[in-house]
Amino acid sequence: MKTLLVTGCAGFIGSNYCRYVLQKDADARVIGLDALTYAGNLSTMHDLKQNTRFCFYPGKIQDDTVVSGIIQAEKVDYIVNFAAESHNDRSLLNPAEFIQTDVAGVFTLLDATRKFGLRRMLHVSTDEVYGSTIDGRFTEQTPLEPNTPYSASKAGGDLQCRAHHIAYNTPVVVTRCGNNFGPWQYPEKLLPFFITRLIDNRRVPLYGDGSQVRDWVFVEDHCSGIHHVLEHGEPGQVYNIGADGEQTNIAVTRMLLELLGKPESLIKHIPDPRGNAHDRRYSIDASRLKSLGWQPEHEFSASLECTVKWYSSRQNWWREILAKPDYQAFIKRFYGKYLGEDL
């Protein structure tokens, strides 16, 4: 039986990946590690903790004592790293936290992979490291041109992976994916943020005219792509994960309105707080991964409808998050002057 250390296991994509592995690979044990920051939620792992092949440890990936102790105690074979500070708007407020997790933390995991002779480390990155493109698609050879403290910190982690493979032959692979959506996503990201507000008939703050283009991927497709790279990818390589899901923000918002039966008057256009740092378009070329035999299985509109239904039926989960002082303070900081009493 192989043992995977999955970092960031209490977050959105990390928890979904743990479920995916436990369902698809009967020969796998999953050891979860999470710092349980504001976006790491124990309730997200409730079902996972009922599985005898899952074990959870609290801790930070930049803590070498914690990481080394788990690897030795659990006889870890693989590391799959989801742990990250991951919200662009928050990175404008406190970029130092992003450097600690997204760069120093990745170094700690790479060093442990090398030191303990693990079979492989997979580092989960983002298409945002490429910056923005007017036309064409991001390939793995596209230069890194990050435009926010968040995307720059992720690029720093990616470069640590490249350097460790070249300098030490560390068996590491990197994946870069588009915008994820699906169950268990923390409601500060666009889709769950808008869905939860629209359920309550509250206005949704759309940046500018909403013409920004994002390449959307249903989280289960992302998880299957990651696991495919873990098993079949070439060490030292980068693999884009995409599902041909390009949509403008205004188009996605209108889809949500239709699915929830809400009027367009609930859209509130506001100035973009990121200004020039807001990337206009992301577009992923996943040809390299597809050449290894992987294909996405979920169509965007059907997956979006399933996502809306999930949040509509799991209101106890997200309402508890919305009531937290940290969440309320963040929303007020960014949107208070535009939404007023409709926060």
C-alpha angles and dihedrals in degrees: 000000000000122000123218123196104210112192120201088029094154093058131087104269095026094056091046090051091052089054091047094052095045091050098043103035116049089181094062133096116196122211110191125207123184136160090215095225119166092294096044108089126186090208088062088066099044095112093040092057089059090063115093090213092060127079127176132211125182115223149100124275090224090062104094093192092057095044095045092045093053094046092053097040095047098035092234119204101181138024120209109187119208095145110121147128096247116173119101096205092051090049088063089059101044114008095167092073090056093055092051095054104027098044111017091038093052089050091054092052093047092049091050091048090055097040096050097037096239118186094239146339122212117199116202110216135163141248087239090083087074093060117215134327130201094200138356126038136279113257126185088262094056109119116254109251107162117186105192134048088251097053091042091054090050090050088052090056091048091053091049087057092050093047094048092051093050097041100038105013088242108179099239133145128189129212126197119196139179128241110320126211137175142087123351097019113152107251098241093080118088103260102044090037092055095039094053093046094047091050086060093044092247124145119259119223109230116191112239115318093333094244093132110122122221129184104228125207126184108238095239090057089051091051093049090049092051093050091048091054091046089056102034109019124111116246113253093026134115122223125196117215116206141149103199089256103145114161135157116242091241092052092051091048091053090049089055091050090052094047092050097039094239130146124252088239087082090072112097114191110212136176114275108254091203093058110181090359092070108101112227101207140012122191125172129211105200096176094121093056093042089055087064090059102266125134132174114246104193125083115217104237095045091047091048090054091050090049092052090050091050093054091044090056098040100054094135089063099052098034089061089055094047090054094058115109093229092055094045091048092051094049092046091048094055104030108019097101091049102041100033113180089358092079 
